Amino acid sequence: MSDTLRQQRLKKLRTMTAGLLDQAFPPRCACCNDWGSAPLCEACAAAIVRERLAEACPICAGSVGPFEASWDGCGACREMRLRIMGTARVGTYGGKAGVLVRQYKYRERQDVEPLLIEWLSDSISAARWFDRVEAVTYVPTHWRRMLRGRSHAARLLAKGVARRLDLPCVSLLRRTRSGPRQVGLSYNQRVENVRGAFSLIPGASVRGARILIIDDVRTTGATLEECAKALRRGRATEIYAAVVARAKGTDDDNVVT
């Protein structure tokens, strides 16, 4: 039997097996776990649409009321001196977007990745600063965490977004030290936890560049701001960010970033 024929038969067998498994164990919605609807059921898909249309601060991506969105920032960020000039989001961590992030990162629901990339790309392309972006990068993780075998969500999302938006995805940052997760920490504790934790990769040149940083979740913004600080030290001129889910803040103890 030729290799080509063998491969064709194996492919056919895998297709038949997958069909039988779907019949015996119908796929479940990644949000509500309902049978027979994957990756999303109609109700959850509609909920995501509503989240994506909700008003958000264009600077910090926090939820705001009708007509409150302003390029001066919102009440939560207006008085802060931020290095990131604008942030796009898909939805909220307390909503369906947050559920999908958790399913993607911790439950290996890889079937939601194309949706997350599509929605994140749409949010970025709708931002008024999108045409200024020259390159995409991502919040790095420490090499010790990489050894645990989990996929790095921010990197995978950044690569997918860059392909979809026809932009280069460049690894620019490294995490120079590990530390405890940001879960349950106050704003000041989060800032201290990541202070000095990021630097440019040796040899990376960002002078005069306009860069978009991708992460899966933004809470207080401490991690993104620390990444932006490293880019600013390299003389990047404009820095923007995009996340799948925006958390309320330090009052959400379930946030894992």
N, C-alpha and C positions, 0 to 999 in steps of 0.2 A: 504494500500500500504506500503510495507516495505521501510525502510530508504535507503537501497541499490538501489532498483528500482527507488525511487524518485530521488536519486542523479544521476543515469544514465540518466534519462529523462531530468533533469536540465542541465546536461553536454551536451546532444544532442541539447537541445534548445539553449544554449549559442553558440555552434558551428554553428548552422544554422543562428542565428542572426548575428554572426560575418561575415559569408559568405555574407549575404544580405547587410550588411553595406559596405563591401569591394566592392561589385558591384555598390552600389549607390554612395559611396564616396571612390574611389580607393586610396590606400595609396600613399603618396608623398615621393619623395627623400628628405632626411634630409638636403642635401646640396643645391640643386638647386630648390627644391619644385616642381619638375616635377611630373605629375600624373602617377600613376600606377607602380612606382618603389620604393620599400621601403625595407630596409632603405636607399639604394643607387642605383642610376641609373648606367648604364654601364659607361657613360662618367665620372661621379664623382668617381666611383670605380677605374677607370684607373688613374685618377688624383691623388688619394690617393697613389696608387702604386708608381707613379713617385716621390711624396713627400717622401715616405718612403725610396726610393733608393738614394735620394739626399745626397751629402756630408755634414757632420756636424762635428763640433769640438767635440772630445770625452770627453773634460773636461767640457765645458759650454753648449754644444749642439747648439751653434750658427751656422748659415749657413756659409759655407766656399766654396771657389772655388776648382776646380779639383786639387788634390795632395796637398792641404793645410792642410788636417786633420793631426794633430800631437798630440802625448801624452805630448808634451811640452805646449800644449794649442794653441789658435789662437791669432791674433793680439788684440782681445778684452779682453782676459783673461790672457794672458801669464805673464803679470807683476803683476797680482793680487795674493794676498796670500789667496787662497781658502781652506776652510776646506773640501769641497766636492771634492773627488778625480776623479770623472768621472760622466757624465750625459748622459743618453740615452733619445731619443725622438722618437715620431712617425712622426711628421711633423711640419709645421710652423703655427703660429697663423694667419698670413695673408692668408693662404691657406685653403684647405679643412679641415685639422685637426682642425683649429681654429673654423671653422663654426660648425663642429660636437660637439666640446666642448660647444659652446654657445647653441646649440640646446639641448644638453643633460642637461646642468645645468639650463637653463632659459626657455626652451620651453617644458620640460618634455618629450623629445624624448628618452624614456627608451629603445627603440628598438636598439639604437646605442651602448648601454653599452657593449654587448658581443663583438662587433667589436673593440671598444676602448681597452678592456681588452686583446683581442687576439693580436692586433697590439703592444700594450705596452709590453706585455709579450715577443713577438718575438724580439723587439728591445733590451730588457734587456738580453735575453738569447744569443744574438749575441755579447754583450759587452764582452771584454776580462776579465773584473773583475767579471763577473756573478758567476763563481764557488766559489768566495770568500765570497759571501753574505750569511749570516746566518739567517737573519730575515728581514721582511718587516714592515715598519711603514709608517705614513703619516703625512702631515702637518695638524695640528688640527685647528678647528675654535672655536671662542669664544662661550660660552654657550648661550649668548644672541642671537646670530645669529641662533643657533640651535632651539631656541624657535619660530622662525618665520616659522618653518615647512618645510623649504627646505631641500632636501637631501644633505648630505655632499659628494660631488663628489670624493674628494681625498680618503676618507675612503672607499667608495664603490669600487673604482678602485683598491685600495691597497688590499682589501680582495679578489677581483676577480683575480688579478695578483698572489697573494700568493697561491691561490688554484691551479691555472694553472701551476705554477712553483714548486709546492710542497714545499713551504716554510712557516714557521709560520708568521702570521700577528699579530703584537703586538702593542697595544696602549701604546706608550712610552712618548708622549709629550702632554702638555696642553698649551693652550693660557692663560696667566695670566692676560692680560688686552686687552680690545678691542681698536679700533682706526679706523680712516678713512680708506677707501679702498685705494689701491695703485694707482688707476687710475689717470693718468695725472701728477703724481709726478715725480720730477727729481730723478736721482740716489741717491744723498745725502739725499733728502727728504724721499725716500723709506727706506733707511738704518735707518734713525732716527725714522721713523714711526713704525718699528718693533723691534727696539733695546730693548732688555730685555723683549720682549713680550712672550717668550716661556721658559718653564722649563720642567724638567722631572716630570712625574707623581710620587707622593710620593710612595716610595717602589719599583720603577722601578730600575732594576740593569742592566747596560750595560757595565760594566767593561770588557775590552778586546773584545767586540763584534764588528762584521762587519755588518753594517746596511744599508739597502736601504730605502730611503725616497721617497714616491710617492706624486706627486701633479699633478693638471690638466694642469697648465700653468707655464712656467718660463719666466720672463721678464729680470730684472737685476740680479736675483738670490738672492736678499736681504733676502727674506723670507726663502728660503731654507738654506742659510748660517746661519741665526739666529737659525734655528732649529738644524743645525749641531753643532753650538756653544754649545747649551744645551746638546747635546749628548756627545760632547767632554768633557764637564765638568764632565759628568758621567763616563769618562775614556773609551768611545768607541774608538777603534783603527782605524777603517776604515769606512768612510761614503760615500755612493754613492747616486745618485738621478736618477729619471726617471719621465718624463712628457709627456703628450700627445702632447702639442704644445709649441713650442719655439717662443716667440715674439722677434721682432727686438731689442727692448729696450724702452727707455723713449719717443721715438718719436711716439710710437703707442698709441694714447690716447684712443683707444677702448678696450685696454686690461683690463679685470676685473679679479683680483685674490684675 
